[in-house]
Amino acid sequence: VYFRQTYIQVIDYLNSIKCHNGYAIDTAFDDLPKRIHLQTYLVEPNLVHHIGLYSRLRHMYINPYLLD
């Protein structure tokens, strides 16, 4: 979750990186705060529901019944 004021920074960062085998978009998002010096916050309880069915890190489809 990013604030509206940081969208341009996030878009510029994503346009500047190259994902490859071993450096998936998930990892790039994990690197984002330290690369562009964003303040991070922990939100509890988790308000985000993962909807991805393909794991780029595991190179496989995920059983959607296991996500909840």
LUMPALUM-662620 format. One line per field, with one value per residue (C-alpha): x, y, z; residue in three letters; residue number from 1. Coordinates in pm, 1 decimal. Layout:
BEGIN
X [X | ...] $
Y [Y | ...] $
Z [Z | ...] $
resn [ALA | ...] $
resi [NUM | ...] $
This chain:
BEGIN
X [0.0 | 148.3 | 36.3 | -84.9 | 213.3 | 458.4 | 295.9 | 528.6 | 833.4 | 698.2 | 624.9 | 968.9 | 1133.8 | 941.8 | 1028.9 | 1397.6 | 1444.2 | 1490.2 | 1338.8 | 1504.5 | 1536.7 | 1623.3 | 1495.2 | 1116.7 | 879.4 | 793.6 | 1157.1 | 1173.3 | 875.0 | 1049.0 | 1355.9 | 1151.4 | 1145.9 | 1522.2 | 1602.8 | 1390.4 | 1399.6 | 1031.2 | 905.1 | 731.6 | 449.0 | 314.1 | -63.6 | -230.1 | -444.9 | -339.4 | -577.4 | -449.3 | -572.6 | -327.2 | -504.8 | -214.5 | -245.5 | 101.2 | 413.2 | 705.0 | 927.5 | 824.5 | 755.9 | 426.8 | 54.5 | -85.9 | -398.3 | -646.8 | -812.1 | -489.0 | -477.5 | -740.9] $
Y [0.0 | 332.3 | 689.1 | 890.5 | 1124.4 | 839.2 | 690.3 | 874.7 | 748.5 | 391.9 | 408.1 | 553.8 | 283.3 | 2.2 | 144.4 | 156.0 | -204.4 | -523.7 | -841.9 | -1170.7 | -1526.5 | -1489.3 | -1130.5 | -1139.1 | -843.6 | -957.3 | -911.5 | -575.8 | -456.7 | -573.7 | -368.4 | -58.5 | 118.0 | 112.2 | 197.0 | 513.5 | 589.9 | 538.6 | 521.6 | 187.4 | 103.8 | -220.1 | -256.4 | -501.5 | -693.9 | -767.7 | -573.8 | -717.8 | -1041.4 | -1201.0 | -1278.9 | -1405.9 | -1760.8 | -1783.2 | -1758.1 | -1609.4 | -1701.9 | -2068.8 | -2085.5 | -2265.2 | -2212.7 | -2195.2 | -2381.8 | -2097.6 | -2300.5 | -2283.9 | -1901.7 | -1846.5] $
Z [0.0 | -102.7 | -45.2 | -343.4 | -311.3 | -377.4 | -689.4 | -928.7 | -736.6 | -743.2 | -1117.2 | -1194.0 | -982.9 | -1153.7 | -1496.7 | -1402.5 | -1284.7 | -1481.9 | -1341.9 | -1430.0 | -1307.6 | -941.6 | -917.2 | -954.7 | -928.5 | -573.4 | -474.1 | -650.7 | -447.1 | -128.5 | -228.3 | -313.6 | 27.5 | 77.7 | -285.3 | -298.8 | 75.3 | 153.7 | 510.1 | 568.1 | 805.8 | 944.8 | 921.2 | 1158.3 | 1101.1 | 744.9 | 518.8 | 191.9 | 36.9 | -206.6 | -532.6 | -741.0 | -865.6 | -1017.7 | -806.3 | -995.8 | -704.1 | -707.6 | -1084.8 | -1033.5 | -1004.5 | -653.4 | -549.1 | -480.4 | -205.1 | -3.7 | 0.8 | 269.2] $
resn [VAL | TYR | PHE | ARG | GLN | THR | TYR | ILE | GLN | VAL | ILE | ASP | TYR | LEU | ASN | SER | ILE | LYS | CYS | HIS | ASN | GLY | TYR | ALA | ILE | ASP | THR | ALA | PHE | ASP | ASP | LEU | PRO | LYS | ARG | ILE | HIS | LEU | GLN | THR | TYR | LEU | VAL | GLU | PRO | ASN | LEU | VAL | HIS | HIS | ILE | GLY | LEU | TYR | SER | ARG | LEU | ARG | HIS | MET | TYR | ILE | ASN | PRO | TYR | LEU | LEU | ASP] $
resi [1 | 2 | 3 | 4 | 5 | 6 | 7 | 8 | 9 | 10 | 11 | 12 | 13 | 14 | 15 | 16 | 17 | 18 | 19 | 20 | 21 | 22 | 23 | 24 | 25 | 26 | 27 | 28 | 29 | 30 | 31 | 32 | 33 | 34 | 35 | 36 | 37 | 38 | 39 | 40 | 41 | 42 | 43 | 44 | 45 | 46 | 47 | 48 | 49 | 50 | 51 | 52 | 53 | 54 | 55 | 56 | 57 | 58 | 59 | 60 | 61 | 62 | 63 | 64 | 65 | 66 | 67 | 68] $
